[in-house]
Amino acid sequence: MGGYLLRRLLQMLPLLLGITMVSFVVLHLAPGEPVGPGAELSPKASAQARENLRRLYGLDKPLHVQYARWLGRFLRLDFGKSFVDGRDVLKKIAERIPITLTINVLSLMLIVAVAVPIGVLSATKRYTLFDKITTVAVFVGFSTPTFWLALLLMLLFGVYWGLLPISGIQSIDVSGMSLPQRLLDWARHLVLPVGVSAFGGLAGLSRYSRSSMLEVIRQEYIKTARAKGLREREVLLRHALRNALLPIVTILGLSVPGLIGGSVIFETIFAIPGMGQLYYSSVMARDYPTVMGMLVIFAFLTLVGNLLADLAYSLVDPRIRLSGRGA
């Protein structure tokens, strides 16, 4: 296990380097520059002033020189200074990333806790009323745009019924609340963002769980277990579910990029000061250092998610052994 883990970590380094290279090139080839938004709105911004700004930001250098300089700073864990406010990029990300990670972890936990049982029940109760209802609900979930659902829930729960807050992660008067009241206020603010973030994943994972469970319960060893007189509950949970979880673990590992990418949508809609909102505002301002810093963080979290999914294989299925030679 130790050799496998070390080898996978070493493999992540060139992959992360390639991701940064492609991201850097694509970002700088996109239309617009950091000097554009401010200079175009100022009638006093001359061509010389724009050129001075380009030299200040280092944008007058060839693209490979710019990347080499950025990579040199990155290897020292220095993402540079933001073009917008001059603050250290790493500090800006450190302020925002706990909120985004909290929402994504809660969303992932909700997806697993709800989607897997629904998929298993749909497979064991195939063609029943429950299976038909969940199938319709899944197709609705697949076809519902996230931004439309977020606006609809904000209108329903926040405006019409007044049950939940529709923006931010805490109330204005939070300083005068006790600790239990603060936790309750924080939880009420997270209900809608976490629900919207998990909605699409619930639909997809429940279908994958159903398909995987159906495939497993048709196997001969399941028929043999039933023929031995084992209880149906033990057959399903101990023998069938454990083998059905393997493709589900793979899907969970691949769903990490989608959850992180979806943060841009719901954090902007719900005005949550997280990584998604910072990413959107940085892209609009052509803040190259901040965008590159967040792309590196997103790529690293995605690679770690895939690695954890591979490690989870050995826990789900004891037949799989991860070693320095295998896998």
C-alpha positions in Angstrom: 0.0 0.0 0.0 2.8 2.4 0.9 4.6 1.8 -2.4 1.4 2.3 -4.4 0.6 5.5 -2.6 4.1 6.9 -3.1 4.0 6.0 -6.8 0.6 7.6 -7.3 1.8 10.8 -5.6 4.8 11.0 -7.8 2.6 10.5 -10.9 0.5 13.4 -9.8 3.4 15.8 -10.2 3.8 15.7 -14.0 0.1 15.6 -14.4 -0.4 18.7 -12.3 2.4 20.4 -14.2 0.7 19.6 -17.5 -2.6 21.0 -16.2 -0.9 24.3 -15.2 0.8 24.6 -18.5 -2.4 24.1 -20.5 -4.4 26.4 -18.2 -1.8 29.1 -18.4 -1.7 29.1 -22.2 -5.5 29.0 -22.6 -6.0 31.8 -20.0 -3.6 34.1 -21.7 -4.9 33.4 -25.2 -8.4 34.3 -24.2 -9.6 37.8 -25.4 -8.9 40.8 -23.1 -6.2 41.7 -20.6 -6.0 43.0 -17.0 -5.2 46.5 -18.4 -8.4 46.5 -20.5 -11.3 46.9 -18.0 -9.8 49.8 -16.1 -8.2 51.5 -19.0 -11.2 51.5 -21.3 -13.3 53.2 -18.7 -10.8 56.0 -18.0 -10.6 58.7 -20.7 -7.1 59.6 -19.4 -5.7 56.1 -20.0 -3.4 56.6 -23.0 -1.6 53.9 -25.0 1.6 54.6 -23.0 -0.3 54.1 -19.7 -1.6 50.8 -20.9 1.9 49.7 -22.0 3.3 50.7 -18.6 0.6 48.5 -16.9 1.5 45.6 -19.2 5.2 46.0 -18.2 4.2 46.2 -14.5 2.2 43.0 -14.8 4.9 41.3 -16.9 2.6 40.8 -19.8 5.0 42.3 -22.3 7.2 39.2 -22.0 6.8 36.2 -24.3 4.3 33.6 -23.1 6.9 31.0 -22.2 8.9 33.5 -20.2 5.7 34.5 -18.2 5.0 30.8 -17.5 8.5 30.1 -16.4 8.3 33.0 -14.0 4.9 31.8 -12.7 6.2 28.2 -12.3 9.2 29.4 -10.4 7.0 31.2 -7.9 4.6 28.2 -7.8 7.4 25.8 -6.8 8.0 28.1 -3.8 4.2 28.0 -3.1 4.0 31.6 -4.1 1.0 32.3 -6.4 1.9 36.0 -6.7 -0.1 39.2 -6.1 -3.6 39.8 -7.3 -4.0 42.3 -10.2 -7.2 43.6 -8.6 -6.2 44.6 -5.1 -2.5 43.7 -4.8 -3.2 41.1 -2.1 -1.4 37.8 -1.8 -3.3 35.2 -3.9 -2.7 32.4 -1.5 -4.2 34.4 1.4 -7.3 35.3 -0.7 -7.8 31.6 -1.5 -7.2 30.6 2.1 -10.0 32.9 3.2 -12.5 31.4 0.7 -11.6 27.7 0.4 -13.0 26.5 3.8 -16.5 27.7 2.8 -16.4 25.9 -0.6 -14.9 22.7 0.9 -17.6 22.6 3.6 -20.4 23.0 1.1 -19.0 20.4 -1.2 -18.3 17.8 1.5 -21.8 18.2 2.9 -23.2 17.9 -0.6 -21.2 14.7 -1.2 -22.3 13.2 2.1 -25.9 14.0 1.3 -25.6 12.4 -2.2 -24.1 9.2 -0.8 -26.6 9.0 2.1 -29.7 9.5 -0.1 -28.7 8.2 -3.6 -27.2 4.8 -2.7 -30.2 3.6 -0.6 -32.6 4.9 -3.3 -30.7 3.0 -5.9 -30.5 -0.2 -3.9 -34.3 -0.1 -3.1 -35.1 0.6 -6.7 -33.1 -2.4 -7.8 -34.6 -4.8 -5.2 -38.1 -3.5 -5.8 -37.8 -3.3 -9.6 -41.0 -2.3 -11.6 -42.9 -1.4 -8.4 -44.5 1.9 -7.7 -41.4 3.1 -5.7 -39.1 2.2 -8.7 -41.4 4.1 -11.1 -41.6 7.2 -8.9 -37.8 7.3 -8.4 -37.2 6.8 -12.1 -39.4 9.8 -13.0 -37.8 11.9 -10.3 -34.3 11.0 -11.6 -35.2 12.1 -15.2 -36.6 15.4 -13.7 -33.3 15.8 -11.8 -31.2 15.3 -14.9 -33.2 17.8 -17.0 -33.5 20.5 -14.4 -30.9 23.4 -14.8 -29.1 24.1 -11.5 -29.4 27.9 -11.8 -33.2 27.7 -12.5 -33.7 25.3 -9.5 -31.7 27.7 -7.3 -33.8 30.7 -8.3 -37.0 28.7 -7.9 -36.1 27.6 -4.4 -35.0 31.1 -3.4 -38.4 32.4 -4.5 -40.3 29.7 -2.8 -38.5 29.2 0.5 -37.1 32.7 0.9 -39.6 35.1 -0.6 -43.0 33.4 -0.5 -42.7 31.3 2.7 -39.8 33.2 4.4 -38.4 29.9 5.9 -34.8 30.1 4.8 -32.3 32.9 4.0 -31.4 33.3 0.3 -28.0 34.8 0.4 -24.7 34.7 2.4 -23.7 32.2 5.0 -24.7 34.2 8.1 -27.1 36.8 9.2 -26.2 40.5 9.7 -26.9 40.3 13.5 -24.8 37.2 14.1 -22.5 38.9 16.5 -25.3 39.2 19.1 -26.2 35.5 18.9 -25.2 32.7 21.2 -23.2 29.7 19.9 -26.2 27.4 19.4 -28.0 30.3 17.6 -25.0 30.9 15.4 -24.8 27.2 14.5 -28.5 27.2 13.7 -28.2 30.4 11.6 -25.2 28.9 9.7 -27.1 25.7 9.1 -30.2 27.6 7.8 -28.0 29.5 5.4 -26.5 26.3 4.0 -29.7 24.4 3.4 -30.4 25.8 0.0 -26.8 25.9 -1.4 -26.1 22.3 -0.2 -29.4 21.1 -1.6 -28.9 22.7 -5.0 -25.3 21.4 -5.2 -26.4 17.9 -4.4 -29.5 17.7 -6.5 -27.9 16.7 -9.8 -25.6 14.3 -8.1 -28.5 12.6 -6.4 -30.2 11.8 -9.7 -27.1 10.5 -11.3 -25.7 8.4 -8.5 -29.1 6.8 -7.7 -29.3 5.5 -11.3 -25.7 4.2 -11.2 -26.5 2.5 -7.9 -29.6 0.9 -9.3 -27.8 -0.4 -12.4 -24.9 -1.7 -10.5 -27.1 -3.5 -7.9 -29.2 -5.0 -10.6 -26.1 -6.4 -12.3 -24.8 -7.9 -9.1 -28.1 -9.6 -7.8 -28.3 -11.5 -11.1 -24.9 -13.2 -10.4 -24.8 -16.9 -9.6 -23.2 -16.4 -6.2 -26.2 -14.4 -5.1 -28.5 -17.3 -6.1 -26.2 -19.6 -4.2 -26.3 -17.5 -1.1 -30.1 -17.5 -1.2 -30.2 -21.3 -1.8 -28.1 -21.7 1.4 -30.9 -20.2 3.3 -29.4 -16.8 4.1 -31.8 -14.1 5.0 -32.5 -11.6 2.2 -31.2 -8.7 4.2 -27.9 -10.4 4.7 -27.7 -11.4 1.0 -28.3 -7.9 -0.1 -26.2 -6.0 2.4 -23.3 -8.3 2.9 -22.8 -9.9 -0.5 -24.5 -7.9 -3.1 -24.1 -4.3 -1.9 -20.4 -4.6 -1.3 -19.7 -5.7 -4.8 -22.1 -3.1 -6.2 -20.2 -0.3 -4.5 -17.1 -0.6 -6.7 -18.5 1.4 -9.7 -20.2 3.8 -7.3 -16.8 4.6 -5.7 -15.5 5.4 -9.2 -18.4 7.7 -9.9 -17.9 9.5 -6.6 -14.2 10.1 -7.4 -15.1 11.5 -10.8 -17.9 13.7 -9.4 -15.4 15.9 -7.4 -14.6 18.1 -10.4 -18.3 18.6 -11.1 -19.1 19.6 -7.5 -16.2 22.1 -7.5 -17.2 23.5 -10.9 -20.8 23.8 -9.8 -19.6 26.1 -6.9 -19.2 28.9 -9.4 -22.9 28.8 -10.2 -24.6 28.4 -6.8 -22.0 30.6 -4.9 -22.7 33.4 -7.4 -26.5 33.0 -7.1 -26.5 32.7 -3.3 -23.8 35.4 -2.8 -21.6 33.0 -0.9 -18.1 34.3 -0.4 -16.4 31.1 -1.5 -14.0 29.9 -4.2 -16.7 29.9 -6.9 -17.6 33.5 -6.4 -13.9 34.5 -6.3 -13.2 32.5 -9.4 -16.1 34.2 -11.3 -15.0 37.7 -10.3 -11.4 37.0 -11.1 -12.1 35.7 -14.5 -14.3 38.8 -15.3 -11.4 41.1 -14.1 -8.7 39.0 -16.0 -6.9 38.6 -12.7 -4.5 36.0 -14.0 -2.6 35.2 -10.8 -5.8 34.5 -8.8 -7.4 32.5 -11.6 -4.3 30.3 -12.0 -4.0 29.8 -8.2 -7.6 28.6 -8.0 -7.2 26.3 -11.1 -4.2 24.7 -9.4 -6.2 24.2 -6.2 -9.1 22.7 -8.2 -6.8 20.4 -10.1 -5.1 19.2 -7.0 -8.4 18.5 -5.2 -9.6 16.6 -8.3 -6.4 14.4 -8.3 -6.7 13.8 -4.6 -10.4 12.8 -5.0 -9.4 10.2 -7.7 -6.6 8.9 -5.5 -9.0 8.5 -2.5 -11.4 6.7 -4.8 -8.7 4.2 -5.8 -7.7 3.7 -2.2 -11.3 3.1 -1.3 -11.4 0.1 -3.6 -9.3 -2.0 -1.2 -11.7 -1.2 1.6 -14.9 -2.0 -0.4 -13.5 -5.2 -2.0 -10.9 -7.2 0.0 -9.9 -9.0 -3.2 -8.3 -5.8 -4.4 -4.8 -5.3 -3.0 -2.9 -2.1 -3.7 0.8 -2.5 -3.5 4.0 -1.1 -5.0 3.9 -3.7 -7.8 0.1 -3.9 -8.5 -2.5 -1.4 -9.6 
